[in-house]
Each structure stands twice: as structure tokens, then as C-alpha cells.
Amino acid sequence: ARAAGAAVFGYLEERLAGAEDLRANGAGEHAVRRFHQASAAMWRAERRADAVGSAVIGGTGVAFAAGTALMAVLSGTLSAGTAVLLLQYTLMVRTPFERLIDQLRQYQAALAGLRRVGDLLAERPALPVPAAPRPLPAGPLALELDGVGFAYDDAYDDEPVLKDVTIRLAPGETLGLVGRTGSGKTTLARLVTRLYDPVAGAVCVGGVDLRDADPASVRRRIAVVTQDVQLFDATVRDNLTLFRPVAGDERLRAVLAEVGLPAWDLDAPLGRVSAGQAQLLAFARALLADPGLVVLDEPSSRLDPATERRIERSTDRLLAGRTGVLIAHRLASLDRVGHVAVVAGGRIVEHGRRQDLAGDPGSRFARMLAEARR
């Protein structure tokens, strides 16, 4: 019953978060039908649980009713006072016994919840924590992928997502990743930020294999700006600092002003913001962290031209003096990178300086630029 209830609440949370898309695309009827199915499963589970508990209470009631009837039968051989006394004793035993059974039902429900909490706490990170973690160095961070291979399941030999990827990026250099959807660009970014570990090869940042790096140092020295920015029902300060203690409001205001949000009150609720403002807030988060390596997943691909120019200025500020990896869906955003890697089928099929590749008519990158201009 506890598991079925959790499934219902999880379904509700997911569908409420996507209520606008469901309504706009006419999927409300399907969502309601699935909710009815999940609710029916919870009702059946609770009915079975109540049946077990009611059977215990019912059996207890029958037993005490039989005892009371027996007292009535025996009352012919007992005095009236003795019969009343025995009946009173029976009632005195029955009341706490029924209360104990009711407490037992609540205990079983609590035990089921505790077991689910225990299962959650027993989960272990898929990424092992190194025995002797090494911090990432200060300043711009070098990036090296050496023969990296990856698969999202155990079938690496059959369908690997990445195969033998080798990239070297010096401190302060910028790299643009281009390729068709599904080629492996986002997976590379996840490996660089150590959201996953490679199944072959190594990912090194600042000369440190990320499998040996201090996780706190990785989160502090590597920043990510994606298209989908997570906002919280909290103040501007909390959304900017992600609830971490940061000394000095002047620093926070300076970061907001640097990305073009100078009028925001740090202690005011964030409220509803536009997509462009959310992206600018994501840049402010990254600037506040002052990382040595920045991963940008085309943050300006869904914005209007005016907001896009503000994002581009923020991108230039964020990449200044830092190593950068830019996942590009629009080739025009690669004007600021020094190197380009073309990803296809999970492999780096072309890698070099952007100007050299763009000037070579036979390169894949030059052909992609020509197609984009059409």
C-alpha cells in the first residue's frame, strides 16, 4: 500500500509539472486515465491491507463474543455477582487488547514506510568515491580525454555511445563540439563534469583523472550552463547561490549586474521569470563559482535576438581566462571558440583549429557551415 501510494504521488507530481504541455497537446484525457489506473492500484493495495487488519480485529471480536456467551451459559451455575464480575473482567481485558491490535496496524504501516526509507538510504552512488581524493588545481584547467569509451548500459560491446574519443585542450583554450542529434555531444559533456565515468579510457581535468578527484573540488572547479535551467521556489539569493553560504552581498549584486540583471532584489522571491532571465541567472551562478572549466550546452538556442546578444556577452565574460567546452547546435555560436571537434557516431571524426577547418573546403566542418548558410 505504501509503494502504491508513492507511485500515485510521483505520477501526480510529474504530470502537474508538465500540465501546460499536456493541455496544449490534448493529452489531458490520457493523463487522467493513467491517474485513475494508478489510483485503482492504490485502492486495491489498501483494500488488501485493510482486509488483513480487519480480519484480526474481527477474529478478536468473535473470540470475546464467544467468551461472553460462555459466561452467559455458565451464569446458571454461578451466582449473579460472580457472573457480573467475570463479565467485567472480560471487558477489562478486551478494551486494551483491541487498542493493542490497532497500534499493531499502525506499527505495520510505519514499518513499511521505514523499510522504504531504509531502501533509499541503502542506495550507493554509482560513481565510486576515491580513497585518497585529489583536488583540482587553481586557474584555467587543462582537459584531456584519452581513448574514452562509454555506454549507458552493460552492452558496451554491442552499442557504445562513445568509442575511442581522444581530445586534448590546453588551459584557457576553448573547444566547440558539433554534430547531429544523438552523436554523443551531451554524453561527452556529462563525462567531463563526472556525471558518469567512462567504461574505457580516462577523463583528466587539470592533470587529475576525475575518478581520483575530490567530488567537492570537481563541483567547485567545473561549471555547467545548460538550456534547461532549474529554478527554485525561493529568493533570488538562494537561486543564485543554490542555498550555499556566500559571503558578501556586494559580490552577488556585482555578478547579477555583470550578466545584465542589476535591478534584482536578493531577498525578494524569484517569482516567474522569462527563459532569457533564467539563462542569465545560470550564467551568474557560474560566474559566482569562478570555475576553471566551463561547459556550455548552447544556452542561447531558444531565445530572441535581443536576449541572445545579452547571453553572448555573458558567454564572453564567462569564458574569459577559462577553459571552455561549447556544445553547439547552431554553428554561428562557434565564432568565439578556438578549436572545433566534429562528433559522429560516437567518434571524433574531425578535430582542429576552427579557422583551419572553416577554410578547408574538404572538411566536414566547412560543409556544415555551407549547409547552414543555405
N, C-alpha and C positions, 0 to 999 in steps of 0.2 A: 504494500500500500504506500509506503514511503517512497519507493522508487517510482511508482506510477504517478504520485503527486508531483515529484520533482520533474518528471517528464512533461506534465501539463504546464507547470510554471515556466519551464525552459522554453516550451513551444510558444507560450504567450509572450514572453519577453522578446523572442526572436521576431515574431510576427508584428508586434507593436512597433518595434524598431523600424520595420520595413513597411509600415502601414501606408505611407504615401505611394510607394511603388505598387503595392498590392491593389490599392484603389484605382490608381491611374491605369493599370494594365488589366483591370477586370478580373483579378484573381481573388477577390474577397470571398466569393462563394466557396471556392476550393479551400481557402484558409479556414473558413467557418466549419466546413465539413470535416477537415482534419482535426479541428479542435473538438468537435463532437466525438470523433473516434477516440481521441486521447482521453477525453472526459469519461467516456464509457469504459475504457480500460481501467481508469482510476476507480470508477464506481464499482466495477466487478471485483477489483482487488480489495477495496474497503468492505464490500459486502461479505467476501470470504473471511476477512479478518473479524468482522462483527459477528459472523456466524460462529466462529470458534469461541469468541468471548461470550456470546450469548448462551452457547451450549454449556459452558462451565457454570455460568450463573443459573441457568435453568436446571441443570443437574443438582446444583446445591439447593435450589428451592424445592425440588422434588424430594430430596433426601430429608430436609427439615419438615416438609409437609407429611411425609411418611412417619417421621418421629412424632409429630404432633398427633397424628391419627392413632399411633400406637399408644400414646399417653391416654387418649380418649378411651381406647379399648380397655386399657389396664385400670382406668379410673373406677371400674366396678369392683375391683379388689383392693383399691386404695381409698383412703379417706379423702374427703374433698380438699382438705388443706394440703395433703401430700401431693395430690394431682395438680393443684394450682401451683405449688412450689416447683414441681418438676417442669411444668409448662413455662414458668417464668425463667427457670434455669436454661431451658431450650432457647427461649427468645434472647437471653443474655449472650448465649454462645453464637447464635445466628447473626446478630447485627454486626459484631466485629469481623465475623468470618466473611460476610458479604462485602464489607468495606475492604478487607484484605484482598479479595478477588478483584475488586475494582482497581485497587492500587497495582495489582499484578498486571492488569491490562495496560495501565499507563506505563508501568515499568517496561513491558514488552515493546510498546511503541517507542519509548525513549531509547531502549536498547537497539532497536532497528535504526533509529537516527544516529546513535553513537557509532554503530557499525559502519554506516555510510561515511561519517566523518573520519573514522579510522582508515577506511579505504582511501579517502582523499589524501590524508596526511601520510599514508604509506607510499604514495607515488614518489618516485625518484626522478630527478632531472635526466632527460635523455642525453644531455651533454655532461660528461664527467668533469668534476672539479679537480684540477691538478693538485698533486700532493704538495708541491712547492711552487705556488703561483708566482709568476714574474710580472712586474708592472711594465706597461708600455712606456717608452721614453718620452721626454718632453719635445716640443717643437713639431714641425711637419713630419709625418710618418711615412716611411717607405712602405710600399705594398708589393708583395711577391706571391704569385700563385705558381706553384711548381708541380706540373703533371696532375692537376686536380681532376678528380672524377667524383661524380655524385649521382645518387638515385634516391627517390623518396620512399622506396621500399627495399626489400631484400633482393629484388630481382635485378641487381646491377648488371649482371652478365647479359641479361636479355634486353632491357630498355633503360640504359643510363640516361640521365638528363644532361650531364656534362661528361665529357671524355677528354682527358689529356689536355687540360687548359693550362697554358703557361703564359703568365704576364708579369712583367717587372716594371714598376713605377717608382721613380726616384722621389725623395722628399720634395714637396712643393709642386710636382707635376700634376697635370690633370688628364684624365682619360675619359673618352666618350664611348659608351657601349651601344652599338646599333645592331639591329637585326629584326626579323619578323617576329610576330607574337608567337610565344611558345619556343623560341630558340634557346632560352636559358639565361637571358639577361638578369631577370629578377632573382633567379636562383644564385647567380654569381654574387649579387649584392647581399643576399642572405648569408652566404658563406663568409664574405668579407666582414660582416657585422657579427659573425658567430651565432647566428640563429640556428645554424646547422653546422655539423662537422663533415668534412669530405670523407668519402669512403676510400679514396685513393689520393695520394699526393699530400701537399701541405699548403696552408694559407698562412703566410707570415706578414705581420704588420710591425714596422719598426724593428725588424730583425728578430722578432719573437713569434714562434709558432703559436697561433691562437689557442691551440689545445693546451699550451703550457702557460698562457697568460692569465693574469688575475681578472676574473669576470668583472669586478667593480672598475678596474682600470680600463677594460675594453669599453664598458658603457660610458665611461667618462671621456675617453680619448677619441672615440669614434661616434660621429653624429649622423643621423639619417633624417632626410626630409622626403616624405612620400606625397602622393597625390591625395590620399585619404588621411586627413588629419583628425586625430582623436581629441575631442573636446569634452570637458567635464562640467557637471552642474556645480560650479564653484566660482570663486572670484577670479579676476584677471591674474592676480598674483599667483594663485595656485595653478592655474592653467599654464602660466609662463614657467614657473619653477618646477612643475609636476610634483608639488607638495613637499619639495625638499627645502631645507633651510638655506637661504641665500642671504648673506649679509649685505646690507646697503640698498635702500630703495633707489638711490641715485643710479646705481648700476642697472637696475631693472628698467627705470624710465629711459635711460640712455639707450638701452637695447631696443626698446619699443620705438623710440624716435628714430633709431638707425634704420629700421625697416619700414618707417612711414606710418607708425601708429602712436604719435606723440600725445594725443588727447585722451588716451585711455586711463581711467582711474584704477589704480592697482587693487583697491579694496572693494570695488563695485562688482556685483555679479556679472559674469561674462555675457549671459543672455544669448540672443540669436545674432549670429554674425554671418556675413557673406562668405562664399567659397574663397574669394581673394583674401579677405581678412584672416580667415583660418590658415591659409598658406603663409601669410606674412607672420602670423603668430608662430607657426612651425619654424620659420627662419629665425625668429627671435629666440626660440628655445635653443636652437643650435648655436647661435652666436653667444648666448649666455654660457653655454657649456665650454666654449673656447676649445674645440677639439683639434686634433692633429690630422684627422682624416674625415672627410665628409662624403657621404653617399647621397646623391640626389636622384630621385626617381621621377624625372620630368614633371616638376611641380607646377609648371605653367601651361600644361597641355589643355586645360579645360577653362581657361579664363579669357575675359575680354581683353582687347589690345591695351587699354589704359592700365588695367591691373597687371597685365603681363609685363609691361615695362617696369612697374614697381618691383615685381618679382625678379626680373632680370637684374635690376640694380642691387637687390638684396643678395642675389646669387653671386654677383661680382664681389660684394663685400665679404660674403661667407668664404669664398674660395681664395681670397687674397692671403697669401702666405701659408696656405694649407694644401695638403694633397687632396685631390678630388676625383670622384668617380661619378660620372653623369650618365644615367640611363636615358637614352634619347629615343622618343617616338617621333619627334619632328626634327629633321636634320638641321633646321635653322638654329636650333639651340646649341649646336656644336661649335659655333664660331669662337667660343671662349676657351675651348679645350685645346691642349697641345698634341694629344695623341688620340687615335681612334682605333677601336677593335671591332671588327665585324663578326657577329656570332651567328652561326647557322648550324642547326642540328646538334647543338650541344658542344660545338667546337669553335675555336678561334680560327676562322678561315682567312682573316686578313688583319694585320696589325702594323701600325706605323705612324709617322707624324701626319697630322691632319692635312697640312699643306701639301705634303708629298703625295698622299693618296688622292686628294682632290685634284691635283694637277696631272695625275696619270690617267689618261682616258681608258686604259685597260683594267683599272682597279674596280673592284666591286663597289667601293665607296663612291667613286666618281659616277658609276652607272646609277647608283641610288640617288645621288644628287640630281642627275639629269632627269630621272623619273619624277622626282619631287617638284621640279620646275614646270613640268608639263601641266 
